Amino acid sequence: MAPVPSNLSAAEIVDKNIAENKVMIFSKSFCPFCHKVKDLFRRLNVEYVALELDLLDNGHEIQDVLIEKSGMRTVPNVYVNGEHVGGADKTFETHANGQLLPMINKSSHDYDYDLIVIGGGSGGLAASKEAANLGAKVAVCDFVKPTPQGTTWGLGGTCVNVGCIPKKLMHQAAIFGGDLKDSREFGWETPETVGHSWSKMVEAIQNHIGSLNWGYRVTLREKKVDYLNAYAVFTDPHTIKTVDRRGKEKILTADKFLVAVGGRPRYPDIPGVKEHCITSDDIFSLPHAPGKTLLVGASYIALECAGFLAGLGYDTTVMVRSILLRGFDQQMAEKVGAYMEKHGVKFIRGAVPTSVERIEEGSPGKLRVTASTTEGEEITDEYNTVVIAVGRDPCTQDLGLDAANVELAKSGKIVVGEGEQSSVPHIYAVGDVMEGGLELTPVAIQAGKLLARRLYGNGTLKTDYVNVPTTVFTPLEYGCCGLSEEKAIEKYGEDDIEVYHSNFQPLEFTVAHRPENDCYAKLICVRSQNERVVGFHVLGTHAGEITQGFSLGIKMGATKTDFNNLIGIHPTAAEVFTTMNITKRSGKDASVQGC
């Protein structure tokens, strides 16, 4: 209860408490409606001051003043930032309408905006919409620099336009091709030779992406978020200059900033690469069939693109400098590569391109690629399309972050502390531009939402970057959550790690006569921690769907015994995780043994 100075009149007590406290509740200790209102503010993590009128000698006098001031005879009588809200019903109604937190968090600065978000991708949009919901005045600045080939796109960032969405749809298109072949074994009389239209697929996917772009713009308008299709550059820690495509400039200020500009594909410094090659920024809207294609790189982007191109019937080669899927479990990575190679993708190991030259015009035309191997041998081949996928760089170089005094890591990413806060307390970063983060769309979305809630909704929850599930959408999908086997050994020591593993065959593979042991699963456990599962890995159909479900158990500290006690759904691929009993340590064969 707020202290009441004995030398003040009842009117002075009321005015003083309303003026000095963000949330002021005039209450009575026995009133159930007062208790409900206080519980509401506690749930919202909002500090309040309550004056219990029944416990004060002059409580009746204070209540008389409140009647005159607010027109209310009953308690609770709630004021927020000096503004009268009302009683219990009105307070709950104001909260239900989404107006209570904005009243509480009303800004007290002279800047143009409470928050300016630089970057219109998944993280930036999530943060801007959530902040606006909570009453903040928000602007989003988003501008896509065209690729060397002239490709550009709309609002939504990498995932929507040139990442997860078109990638998964092209992956699905390739899967349909395999399913057509398998369907004949199930009695479908499909023709032996079928064709695929690249242009029709691209048109359908781009139409879907276009609808998403429009939807984001409509949503921002509905949330009253100002959208600027303009490039933003800091001129000082609280000011940016924006330039639109016509060259029109604006100066905007904000109390806080969120940098969520993501990254773009890296081009190696090799003659002809920028002039003649494309990246993942270009391939999903490529207007013509790619023909014979070389993919340079061994990242998930390179392998996913190679997988769907081969599945669609194109002659596909991957040039790998060293290992596949760096940062992922290497046993699983090699199994991914082996499956792809068995299904038509060619690999050139231990080589890097040294030059690319156009030898024939056309759509797609023809390119000559010269490469050097680790043994010093020079190799040359001709391709219609070359896709560069050797990594991504953060888009921080031309943002003027030095003018804002924001510290950058050697990678060019923004150094952040706890809660995604940069070296400048009012400037934050989420998504691929954040040093030490995870380059995954759902992570950026979660981080953006939770940050907005902490800034404008009295939230306390922070993004947990541990045990985040992900999937590589290669022809046979690879899903994982937690540590790779290499990282687990590095962290706990080889003697304290137990790896349970098994090959498995989905039921649908049997009639289609697919190999029994292509699919593989393993659980990495810590022996000294009651075999707590710290690594989950699966290579098989629908690996993403399987991993999503099991990742909850990993996040909650599930042990191998928990997996043993879980009853599987039969017949599914996922049930293999409930029946594993062979360890790598035992040396026993983990091949498929029947039903």
ZAGUGU-480796 format. One line per field, with one value per residue (C-alpha): residue number from 1; residue in three letters; x negated, y, z. Coordinates in pm, whole numbers. Layout:
% ZAGUGU-480796
pos <- [NUM	...];
code <- [ALA	...];
x <- [X	...];
y <- [Y	...];
z <- [Z	...];
This chain:
% ZAGUGU-480796
pos <- [1	2	3	4	5	6	7	8	9	10	11	12	13	14	15	16	17	18	19	20	21	22	23	24	25	26	27	28	29	30	31	32	33	34	35	36	37	38	39	40	41	42	43	44	45	46	47	48	49	50	51	52	53	54	55	56	57	58	59	60	61	62	63	64	65	66	67	68	69	70	71	72	73	74	75	76	77	78	79	80	81	82	83	84	85	86	87	88	89	90	91	92	93	94	95	96	97	98	99	100	101	102	103	104	105	106	107	108	109	110	111	112	113	114	115	116	117	118	119	120	121	122	123	124	125	126	127	128	129	130	131	132	133	134	135	136	137	138	139	140	141	142	143	144	145	146	147	148	149	150	151	152	153	154	155	156	157	158	159	160	161	162	163	164	165	166	167	168	169	170	171	172	173	174	175	176	177	178	179	180	181	182	183	184	185	186	187	188	189	190	191	192	193	194	195	196	197	198	199	200	201	202	203	204	205	206	207	208	209	210	211	212	213	214	215	216	217	218	219	220	221	222	223	224	225	226	227	228	229	230	231	232	233	234	235	236	237	238	239	240	241	242	243	244	245	246	247	248	249	250	251	252	253	254	255	256	257	258	259	260	261	262	263	264	265	266	267	268	269	270	271	272	273	274	275	276	277	278	279	280	281	282	283	284	285	286	287	288	289	290	291	292	293	294	295	296	297	298	299	300	301	302	303	304	305	306	307	308	309	310	311	312	313	314	315	316	317	318	319	320	321	322	323	324	325	326	327	328	329	330	331	332	333	334	335	336	337	338	339	340	341	342	343	344	345	346	347	348	349	350	351	352	353	354	355	356	357	358	359	360	361	362	363	364	365	366	367	368	369	370	371	372	373	374	375	376	377	378	379	380	381	382	383	384	385	386	387	388	389	390	391	392	393	394	395	396	397	398	399	400	401	402	403	404	405	406	407	408	409	410	411	412	413	414	415	416	417	418	419	420	421	422	423	424	425	426	427	428	429	430	431	432	433	434	435	436	437	438	439	440	441	442	443	444	445	446	447	448	449	450	451	452	453	454	455	456	457	458	459	460	461	462	463	464	465	466	467	468	469	470	471	472	473	474	475	476	477	478	479	480	481	482	483	484	485	486	487	488	489	490	491	492	493	494	495	496	497	498	499	500	501	502	503	504	505	506	507	508	509	510	511	512	513	514	515	516	517	518	519	520	521	522	523	524	525	526	527	528	529	530	531	532	533	534	535	536	537	538	539	540	541	542	543	544	545	546	547	548	549	550	551	552	553	554	555	556	557	558	559	560	561	562	563	564	565	566	567	568	569	570	571	572	573	574	575	576	577	578	579	580	581	582	583	584	585	586	587	588	589	590	591	592	593	594	595];
code <- [MET	ALA	PRO	VAL	PRO	SER	ASN	LEU	SER	ALA	ALA	GLU	ILE	VAL	ASP	LYS	ASN	ILE	ALA	GLU	ASN	LYS	VAL	MET	ILE	PHE	SER	LYS	SER	PHE	CYS	PRO	PHE	CYS	HIS	LYS	VAL	LYS	ASP	LEU	PHE	ARG	ARG	LEU	ASN	VAL	GLU	TYR	VAL	ALA	LEU	GLU	LEU	ASP	LEU	LEU	ASP	ASN	GLY	HIS	GLU	ILE	GLN	ASP	VAL	LEU	ILE	GLU	LYS	SER	GLY	MET	ARG	THR	VAL	PRO	ASN	VAL	TYR	VAL	ASN	GLY	GLU	HIS	VAL	GLY	GLY	ALA	ASP	LYS	THR	PHE	GLU	THR	HIS	ALA	ASN	GLY	GLN	LEU	LEU	PRO	MET	ILE	ASN	LYS	SER	SER	HIS	ASP	TYR	ASP	TYR	ASP	LEU	ILE	VAL	ILE	GLY	GLY	GLY	SER	GLY	GLY	LEU	ALA	ALA	SER	LYS	GLU	ALA	ALA	ASN	LEU	GLY	ALA	LYS	VAL	ALA	VAL	CYS	ASP	PHE	VAL	LYS	PRO	THR	PRO	GLN	GLY	THR	THR	TRP	GLY	LEU	GLY	GLY	THR	CYS	VAL	ASN	VAL	GLY	CYS	ILE	PRO	LYS	LYS	LEU	MET	HIS	GLN	ALA	ALA	ILE	PHE	GLY	GLY	ASP	LEU	LYS	ASP	SER	ARG	GLU	PHE	GLY	TRP	GLU	THR	PRO	GLU	THR	VAL	GLY	HIS	SER	TRP	SER	LYS	MET	VAL	GLU	ALA	ILE	GLN	ASN	HIS	ILE	GLY	SER	LEU	ASN	TRP	GLY	TYR	ARG	VAL	THR	LEU	ARG	GLU	LYS	LYS	VAL	ASP	TYR	LEU	ASN	ALA	TYR	ALA	VAL	PHE	THR	ASP	PRO	HIS	THR	ILE	LYS	THR	VAL	ASP	ARG	ARG	GLY	LYS	GLU	LYS	ILE	LEU	THR	ALA	ASP	LYS	PHE	LEU	VAL	ALA	VAL	GLY	GLY	ARG	PRO	ARG	TYR	PRO	ASP	ILE	PRO	GLY	VAL	LYS	GLU	HIS	CYS	ILE	THR	SER	ASP	ASP	ILE	PHE	SER	LEU	PRO	HIS	ALA	PRO	GLY	LYS	THR	LEU	LEU	VAL	GLY	ALA	SER	TYR	ILE	ALA	LEU	GLU	CYS	ALA	GLY	PHE	LEU	ALA	GLY	LEU	GLY	TYR	ASP	THR	THR	VAL	MET	VAL	ARG	SER	ILE	LEU	LEU	ARG	GLY	PHE	ASP	GLN	GLN	MET	ALA	GLU	LYS	VAL	GLY	ALA	TYR	MET	GLU	LYS	HIS	GLY	VAL	LYS	PHE	ILE	ARG	GLY	ALA	VAL	PRO	THR	SER	VAL	GLU	ARG	ILE	GLU	GLU	GLY	SER	PRO	GLY	LYS	LEU	ARG	VAL	THR	ALA	SER	THR	THR	GLU	GLY	GLU	GLU	ILE	THR	ASP	GLU	TYR	ASN	THR	VAL	VAL	ILE	ALA	VAL	GLY	ARG	ASP	PRO	CYS	THR	GLN	ASP	LEU	GLY	LEU	ASP	ALA	ALA	ASN	VAL	GLU	LEU	ALA	LYS	SER	GLY	LYS	ILE	VAL	VAL	GLY	GLU	GLY	GLU	GLN	SER	SER	VAL	PRO	HIS	ILE	TYR	ALA	VAL	GLY	ASP	VAL	MET	GLU	GLY	GLY	LEU	GLU	LEU	THR	PRO	VAL	ALA	ILE	GLN	ALA	GLY	LYS	LEU	LEU	ALA	ARG	ARG	LEU	TYR	GLY	ASN	GLY	THR	LEU	LYS	THR	ASP	TYR	VAL	ASN	VAL	PRO	THR	THR	VAL	PHE	THR	PRO	LEU	GLU	TYR	GLY	CYS	CYS	GLY	LEU	SER	GLU	GLU	LYS	ALA	ILE	GLU	LYS	TYR	GLY	GLU	ASP	ASP	ILE	GLU	VAL	TYR	HIS	SER	ASN	PHE	GLN	PRO	LEU	GLU	PHE	THR	VAL	ALA	HIS	ARG	PRO	GLU	ASN	ASP	CYS	TYR	ALA	LYS	LEU	ILE	CYS	VAL	ARG	SER	GLN	ASN	GLU	ARG	VAL	VAL	GLY	PHE	HIS	VAL	LEU	GLY	THR	HIS	ALA	GLY	GLU	ILE	THR	GLN	GLY	PHE	SER	LEU	GLY	ILE	LYS	MET	GLY	ALA	THR	LYS	THR	ASP	PHE	ASN	ASN	LEU	ILE	GLY	ILE	HIS	PRO	THR	ALA	ALA	GLU	VAL	PHE	THR	THR	MET	ASN	ILE	THR	LYS	ARG	SER	GLY	LYS	ASP	ALA	SER	VAL	GLN	GLY	CYS];
x <- [0	-124	-236	-3	-163	29	-7	186	555	762	768	392	341	553	382	31	84	238	-43	-338	-239	-215	61	263	537	768	879	1020	838	1146	1283	1272	1292	989	799	885	755	432	391	430	148	-72	-16	-115	-433	-318	-410	-123	-55	262	416	638	906	1054	721	688	836	936	1037	1395	1271	1045	1336	1553	1280	1266	1643	1616	1307	1407	1782	1729	1853	1703	1357	1133	1082	790	573	294	42	283	571	883	952	1243	1344	1280	1507	1367	1007	1061	1247	960	713	928	935	556	556	434	65	36	178	-76	-371	-290	-611	-772	-1017	-1020	-1138	-930	-882	-904	-1066	-1212	-1277	-1537	-1465	-1133	-1211	-1061	-1226	-1166	-802	-731	-882	-709	-363	-398	-528	-240	8	-131	-76	-417	-447	-647	-803	-958	-1225	-1288	-1481	-1612	-1924	-1901	-2137	-2411	-2161	-1892	-1667	-1468	-1159	-893	-832	-898	-1272	-1482	-1262	-947	-1102	-1427	-1455	-1241	-911	-1016	-1281	-1028	-784	-1050	-1158	-796	-782	-1083	-928	-621	-846	-969	-618	-497	-751	-663	-290	-320	-416	-93	117	131	97	-112	-322	-685	-796	-658	-754	-793	-743	-997	-822	-480	-628	-809	-498	-284	-542	-599	-223	-208	-500	-335	-24	-240	-413	-77	51	-243	-179	189	109	-132	132	392	148	81	-286	-443	-612	-892	-1027	-1355	-1716	-1798	-2137	-2221	-2349	-2365	-2246	-1885	-1858	-1841	-1830	-1613	-1642	-1373	-1416	-1346	-1621	-1383	-1536	-1376	-1522	-1357	-1428	-1335	-1367	-1474	-1592	-1589	-1832	-1698	-1844	-1956	-2222	-2286	-2484	-2861	-3036	-3392	-3649	-3681	-3678	-3334	-3140	-2933	-2886	-2773	-2667	-2350	-2276	-1977	-1859	-1801	-1718	-1364	-1245	-1467	-1245	-1393	-1489	-1843	-1962	-2291	-2376	-2682	-2636	-2946	-2943	-2848	-2607	-2247	-2150	-2377	-2258	-1890	-1903	-2103	-1851	-1542	-1718	-1821	-1473	-1324	-1544	-1836	-2199	-2331	-2682	-2799	-3157	-3275	-3591	-3606	-3319	-2943	-2711	-2974	-2839	-2603	-2666	-2920	-2798	-2454	-2604	-2790	-2475	-2290	-2564	-2572	-2196	-2209	-2495	-2308	-2012	-2189	-2371	-2739	-2999	-3339	-3529	-3824	-3790	-3718	-3640	-3906	-3718	-3381	-3340	-3042	-3098	-2745	-2459	-2103	-1854	-2030	-2331	-2655	-2938	-3287	-3403	-3768	-3852	-4155	-4169	-4354	-4611	-4682	-4502	-4308	-3967	-3725	-3364	-3070	-2735	-2421	-2384	-2624	-2480	-2713	-2631	-2950	-2797	-2618	-2730	-2530	-2391	-2556	-2827	-2636	-2401	-2610	-2639	-2970	-2783	-2560	-2862	-2736	-3008	-3050	-3222	-3485	-3206	-3031	-2747	-2628	-2774	-2489	-2462	-2176	-1837	-1966	-2096	-2388	-2672	-2431	-2157	-1864	-1973	-1891	-1953	-1774	-1800	-2089	-2258	-2316	-2658	-2630	-2270	-2111	-2033	-1682	-1356	-1155	-1438	-1424	-1044	-1060	-1338	-1150	-824	-980	-1194	-884	-705	-997	-1021	-650	-456	-640	-748	-1041	-1086	-1400	-1471	-1627	-1889	-1959	-1810	-1653	-1529	-1596	-1573	-1777	-1533	-1754	-1588	-1592	-1532	-1770	-1622	-1815	-1788	-2063	-2427	-2606	-2803	-3126	-3003	-2870	-3207	-3381	-3153	-3114	-3401	-3374	-3347	-3041	-2850	-2620	-2486	-2178	-2119	-1917	-1850	-1482	-1255	-929	-642	-578	-932	-857	-605	-805	-1113	-1333	-1650	-1595	-1872	-1863	-1692	-1881	-1818	-2030	-2002	-2310	-2288	-2499	-2565	-2638	-2309	-2074	-2124	-1971	-1925	-2140	-2132	-1846	-1912	-1695	-1744	-1423	-1090	-912	-1212	-1104	-766	-927	-1193	-945	-752	-1045	-1227	-987	-1111	-1474	-1406	-1241	-1535	-1403	-1615	-1656	-1421	-1155	-1194	-1175	-854	-694	-458	-513	-251	-256	-337	-532	-893	-898	-834	-1197	-1288	-1077	-1243	-1616	-1829	-2157	-2446	-2747	-2960	-2825	-2942	-2622	-2468	-2201	-2056	-1684	-1585	-1220	-893];
y <- [0	349	556	845	1168	1283	1652	1635	1679	1404	1595	1643	1272	1178	1423	1332	957	998	1229	1033	672	522	286	398	181	316	-4	-177	-472	-698	-617	-920	-691	-499	-829	-924	-593	-625	-981	-850	-599	-864	-1097	-813	-756	-399	-230	-52	136	57	274	58	304	76	74	454	683	931	666	796	1146	1016	823	1136	1321	1035	1052	1419	1370	1058	1027	677	572	222	65	-30	311	292	568	513	789	1038	924	779	421	328	28	-343	-397	-97	-199	-551	-415	-175	-465	-688	-411	-394	-40	-90	-159	130	359	226	246	584	736	1039	1148	1396	1162	1087	723	498	230	223	-122	-141	-451	-595	-963	-1213	-1076	-712	-761	-972	-707	-415	-573	-678	-336	-165	-399	-280	84	188	424	219	256	-14	70	-200	-182	-464	-391	-580	-871	-844	-1018	-757	-971	-793	-873	-740	-705	-1011	-1069	-1367	-1648	-1548	-1430	-1616	-1871	-2111	-2064	-2107	-2362	-2589	-2557	-2654	-2937	-3055	-3029	-3261	-3506	-3531	-3659	-3945	-4013	-4052	-4328	-4497	-4475	-4734	-4995	-4910	-4970	-4624	-4640	-4328	-4285	-4394	-4057	-3742	-3380	-3085	-2718	-2499	-2178	-2296	-2395	-2062	-1866	-2048	-2005	-1637	-1576	-1723	-1510	-1202	-1268	-1291	-961	-791	-949	-809	-458	-481	-608	-323	-76	-239	-223	146	77	324	136	302	126	312	248	363	488	606	962	958	717	842	954	785	920	723	728	574	442	787	939	1121	1166	1179	1234	1029	999	731	651	294	105	-257	-368	-678	-650	-1013	-1122	-1176	-1441	-1399	-1383	-1517	-1290	-1491	-1359	-1384	-1486	-1171	-1123	-1476	-1668	-1658	-1725	-1835	-1474	-1547	-1913	-1916	-1659	-1772	-1722	-2011	-2369	-2380	-2674	-2838	-2674	-2644	-2546	-2414	-2472	-2737	-2544	-2646	-2394	-2559	-2910	-2820	-2648	-2934	-3179	-3025	-2949	-3313	-3422	-3206	-3381	-3143	-3255	-3134	-3112	-2982	-2852	-2891	-2730	-2939	-3088	-3101	-2907	-2747	-2706	-3003	-3360	-3494	-3854	-3727	-3485	-3765	-3977	-3685	-3659	-4034	-4046	-3751	-3904	-4233	-4041	-3854	-3557	-3552	-3422	-3270	-3292	-3081	-2818	-2447	-2249	-2010	-1850	-1845	-1728	-1710	-1905	-1900	-1649	-1759	-1849	-2007	-1995	-2175	-2111	-2254	-2312	-2364	-2499	-2602	-2911	-2952	-3162	-2869	-3017	-2783	-2905	-2751	-2820	-2645	-2567	-2375	-2229	-2180	-2117	-1972	-2086	-2036	-1851	-1531	-1193	-958	-643	-403	-249	57	120	392	188	359	690	528	384	26	-237	-493	-831	-936	-1112	-776	-886	-676	-766	-808	-873	-1021	-950	-870	-531	-383	-175	120	53	172	-13	-383	-658	-984	-1249	-1326	-991	-1078	-1216	-1552	-1609	-1877	-1803	-1946	-1766	-1888	-1777	-1424	-1417	-1533	-1289	-999	-1071	-1120	-809	-599	-741	-654	-302	-217	-488	-531	-877	-1056	-1364	-1378	-1593	-1930	-2008	-2359	-2678	-2508	-2763	-2730	-2931	-2948	-3008	-3230	-3510	-3723	-3465	-3427	-3298	-3227	-3068	-3017	-3116	-3293	-3600	-3402	-3118	-3361	-3536	-3199	-3086	-3404	-3630	-3945	-4177	-3995	-4010	-4293	-4290	-4499	-4545	-4735	-4751	-4770	-4815	-4620	-4853	-4669	-4757	-5131	-5157	-4901	-5124	-4847	-4955	-5070	-4873	-4526	-4372	-4336	-4203	-4148	-4012	-3871	-3915	-3813	-4123	-3936	-3744	-4042	-4061	-3720	-3673	-3383	-3459	-3572	-3658	-3814	-3869	-3967	-3861	-3576	-3528	-3171	-3281	-3553	-3321	-3047	-3278	-3445	-3114	-3029	-3335	-3239	-2886	-3024	-3251	-3589	-3896	-4216	-4383	-4124	-4221	-4590	-4533	-4338	-4554	-4508	-4453	-4753	-4758	-4431	-4336	-4145	-4457	-4563	-4326	-4529	-4863	-4786	-5031	-5052	-4828	-4739	-4851	-5207	-5235	-5420	-5380	-5107	-5207	-5269	-5598	-5624	-5501];
z <- [0	-80	221	300	429	737	652	323	266	105	-224	-215	-143	-447	-681	-559	-605	-949	-1064	-925	-1008	-1355	-1241	-939	-789	-524	-357	-52	98	115	-234	-473	-780	-653	-615	-977	-1112	-913	-1044	-1399	-1356	-1193	-1489	-1720	-1515	-1453	-1129	-958	-636	-441	-171	53	161	430	613	628	891	620	367	352	277	-3	-150	-144	-337	-591	-639	-723	-942	-1138	-1090	-946	-604	-611	-604	-767	-920	-1165	-1312	-1568	-1639	-1487	-1710	-1554	-1669	-1443	-1237	-1277	-1577	-1763	-1684	-1819	-2122	-2195	-2174	-2397	-2659	-2656	-2517	-2160	-2226	-2473	-2204	-1954	-2190	-2339	-2477	-2321	-2592	-2878	-3158	-3467	-3370	-3069	-3287	-3636	-3777	-4053	-4257	-4372	-4328	-4085	-3770	-3851	-3946	-3638	-3410	-3583	-3571	-3208	-3103	-3285	-3116	-2785	-2873	-3004	-3299	-3550	-3894	-4113	-4371	-4630	-4955	-5174	-5376	-5708	-5762	-6028	-6258	-6180	-5959	-5690	-5480	-5247	-4874	-4658	-4663	-4768	-4636	-4818	-5143	-5206	-4926	-4729	-4913	-5279	-5174	-5003	-5293	-5549	-5319	-5322	-5701	-5722	-5473	-5696	-5974	-5756	-5634	-5991	-6042	-5715	-5790	-6067	-5809	-5625	-5935	-6090	-6468	-6515	-6830	-6816	-6954	-6798	-6854	-6624	-6705	-6524	-6630	-6505	-6169	-6131	-6227	-5968	-5693	-5773	-5772	-5423	-5309	-5459	-5251	-4939	-5023	-5058	-4737	-4540	-4669	-4584	-4234	-4168	-4281	-4052	-3760	-3841	-3902	-4146	-4431	-4626	-4934	-4888	-4792	-4440	-4317	-3965	-3940	-3560	-3286	-3301	-3665	-4004	-4358	-4600	-4979	-5199	-5551	-5697	-5486	-5251	-4905	-4560	-4216	-3938	-3568	-3318	-2952	-3036	-3344	-3449	-3721	-3895	-4244	-4276	-4523	-4892	-5083	-5091	-5429	-5441	-5601	-5921	-6279	-6439	-6129	-6080	-6453	-6542	-6229	-6021	-5654	-5450	-5489	-5858	-5906	-5768	-6021	-6310	-6618	-6815	-6734	-6593	-6801	-6701	-6370	-6147	-5783	-5611	-5235	-4983	-4759	-4707	-4977	-5233	-5149	-5132	-5472	-5621	-5483	-5637	-5968	-6003	-5898	-6173	-6427	-6478	-6508	-6172	-6027	-5688	-5653	-5293	-5151	-4831	-4625	-4672	-4439	-4219	-3866	-3897	-3779	-4026	-4029	-4126	-4380	-4557	-4563	-4724	-4988	-5051	-5107	-5346	-5540	-5567	-5710	-5985	-5832	-5929	-5681	-5756	-5427	-5322	-5593	-5630	-5945	-6073	-6362	-6537	-6896	-7127	-7446	-7583	-7549	-7488	-7223	-7049	-7282	-7200	-6952	-6929	-6571	-6489	-6144	-5943	-5725	-5395	-5585	-5815	-6115	-6344	-6459	-6708	-6798	-6959	-6796	-6881	-6531	-6241	-5894	-5630	-5275	-5072	-4778	-4686	-4555	-4330	-4494	-4249	-4463	-4585	-4291	-4128	-3809	-3736	-3713	-3452	-3266	-3306	-3258	-3535	-3523	-3779	-3966	-4015	-3788	-3496	-3158	-2910	-2541	-2347	-2499	-2852	-2735	-2928	-2786	-2810	-2551	-2766	-3083	-3114	-3370	-3450	-3717	-3950	-3881	-3514	-3415	-3242	-3343	-3559	-3923	-3911	-3987	-3685	-3456	-3598	-3562	-3200	-3115	-3278	-3099	-2757	-2795	-2877	-2574	-2348	-2488	-2499	-2318	-1988	-2102	-1943	-2165	-2381	-2684	-2606	-2870	-2735	-2882	-3184	-3438	-3809	-4130	-4449	-4735	-4947	-5153	-4837	-4564	-4269	-3943	-3625	-3283	-3029	-3061	-3344	-3243	-3284	-3059	-2799	-2775	-2756	-2474	-2266	-2375	-2584	-2281	-2151	-2480	-2579	-2934	-3010	-3380	-3636	-4004	-4088	-4387	-4413	-4502	-4829	-4941	-4936	-5220	-5419	-5377	-5239	-5053	-4694	-4529	-4689	-4385	-4058	-3708	-3400	-3047	-2874	-2497	-2196	-1986	-1661	-1686	-1688	-2066	-2127	-2501	-2625	-2997	-3221	-3586	-3855	-4228	-4399	-4542	-4363	-4135	-4063	-3929	-3716	-3575	-3488	-3256	-3085	-3034	-2752	-2562	-2621	-2498	-2184	-2101	-2219	-2146	-2343	-2094	-2183	-2549	-2455	-2260	-2543	-2748	-3119	-3387	-3619	-3902	-3915	-3970	-3640	-3430	-3484	-3198	-2955	-3034	-3062	-2861	-3052	-2954	-3161	-2866	-2901	-3261	-3354	-3699	-3700	-4037	-4084	-3921	-4027	-3875];
